[in-house]
Amino acid sequence: MRHTTIGDRTVSALCLGAMQFGSTTDPDTSLALLDRFVDAGGTFIDTADCYQFWVEDGRGHESETLLGRWRRERGITDEVFIATKVGAQPTIPGAGLEVQEGLSPRAVTAAVERSRRRLGVDTLDLLYAHREDPLTPVEETMGVFADLVERGHVRELGMSNHRTWRLERARAATENHGWPRPRVLQYRYTYLQARNEVPLLSPGHTFATPELFDHIRAEAAQGREYTLLVYNSLLSGAYTRPDRPFEYAYDHPGTAARLAVLDEVAKETGGSRNQVVLAWLLDHEPAIVPLVGVSSIGQLDEVLEGVDLRLSAEQHERLTAAH
């Protein structure tokens, strides 16, 4: 297993997405997947306080609750780093993101207390602002985040699905007030490049764009490093499953060109498309931590093998240059 760092913590360079655990992935399978991931050296797990409110009978706390049960039954403590997110849980049961709780100080404080209780921890390892809240100034959110860190309720801070100008506004607010800044970002990204102007099937998803990568590089040059996680990195199985077509956003000539090179490199390495995509992401510049969701042990084993796949510099460059 490769590793990376978040603050002063060393974590696996692959993050296991627990979004479906305890809901569309049944509890027994979810627990088995968590055990297998940790046995293979995985130490980084991602969830949110709203997973999965949108499925039938979903209430939005199934994933955190399942992870809390797993920690309790397995005696898991600080050896596993768990990230969660707040702000996107609907305020009305059965409703959607149009009535999200948002990122006001009151909403964030209440959500963090619920997450700590479900996960069974005194301190959340990593807390993200899940998605933009247009009704709450970024400075107010950064203020309550700083208070939570000061009180020992949160260790590291992150932002997910925020436009770059909001990241900069958050950085300025934390610098002006001497607050801890969010050092972890989470966006949607994969090997295939989407047309950003095309609506996605999943509302709330925000792509990692060239502008975001440029921002990360510029911040690193100033001594302000970010850790970037990318979700939907395997496109929900579309790289390998005929029954999972690519979304319309990927319907352009560049997709065929990239898939052709992807297949060439897969044949050369003996890896699957998914494994080559993961290897490409793991060697990305700026650095990326792939966040992968799975629903079976077979899928997880394929992903774990992909972490060990090493591309040559020429193969990585050939994949990157395809368009």
C-alpha positions, 0 to 999 in steps of 0.5 A: 500500500502506498502512503501519503500524509495529512498534517502530521498523520500518515494515511494510505494513498488510497481512500475507501469511500463508505457512501453506500455502506449500511444502505445499498451495500448491506451491513455484513458486506460493508463490514467485510469490505472495511476489514479487507481494506484495513488488512491490506494496509488501508487506513483512510476512509471517507463518509458524510453525514448525509449518506445516503438520504436519496435512496429508498428509506434512506435517512442520511446517517447510515454510513456514519452509523455503520462505521461507528458500529465497525469501530466499536466491534473491531476495537478500531481507534487512531490507526484508521483515519476517517473523514466526514462532511457536513452541510448537505443533509436535507432539513426535511425528510424525503427532500433533496439538496434544495433544502440542505442544512448548509454551513452556518455556525449553528448547522455545522456545530449541531452536525459535528456533534451528531457525527462524533456520536455516530462514529464514536469519537471525541475528535473527528479526524477530518471535517469537510464543508461538503458543498457550497452554501450560498446563504452563509459567508465563507468567513462564518464557516471558517470561524466555526471550523476554527472553533471546533479545532480549538475545542478539540472536536475536529483535527483537520479541515477540508472543503469539497465541491467549492469553486476556486474563488471560494477556496481563496476567500476561505484562505484569506479569512483564515490568514486574516484571523489566524485560524487553521486553514482547510488543507484537504480538498475533494472534487470529482476527477478521473482519467477521462476528461469531461465537458464541464458545461454539461450537466451531470446526473449527480447534482452537487458534483464539482470537477477538479479543473485546470484552474483548480490544479493551477491554484493548488500549484500556486498555493504550494509555491507559497508554502500552503500545501493541499491534499487533493482527493478525487471521487468518482475516479472509476466512473461507477464501473463505466470503464469496464462494465458495458451496462454502465455507459459513460455519462453524456459529459464524456461524449466527445472525441477526446474520450475515444482517443484516451480510451485507446491509449488506456487499452494499450497501456493496460495490455502492456502492463497486464492490468485492467482499465480500472487499475491503469486509471488508478495508477495514473491518478496516483502518479498525477501532478499535482498529487492526488489521492483516489477515493474509490467506492466498491460493493464487493470483495472482488471489486476491492481486490482489483482496486488494491492490486491497482495501487501496486501497479507502476507505470513507466514515465513514458506510459504515464506521459502517453496517457496524459497527452492523449486527446 
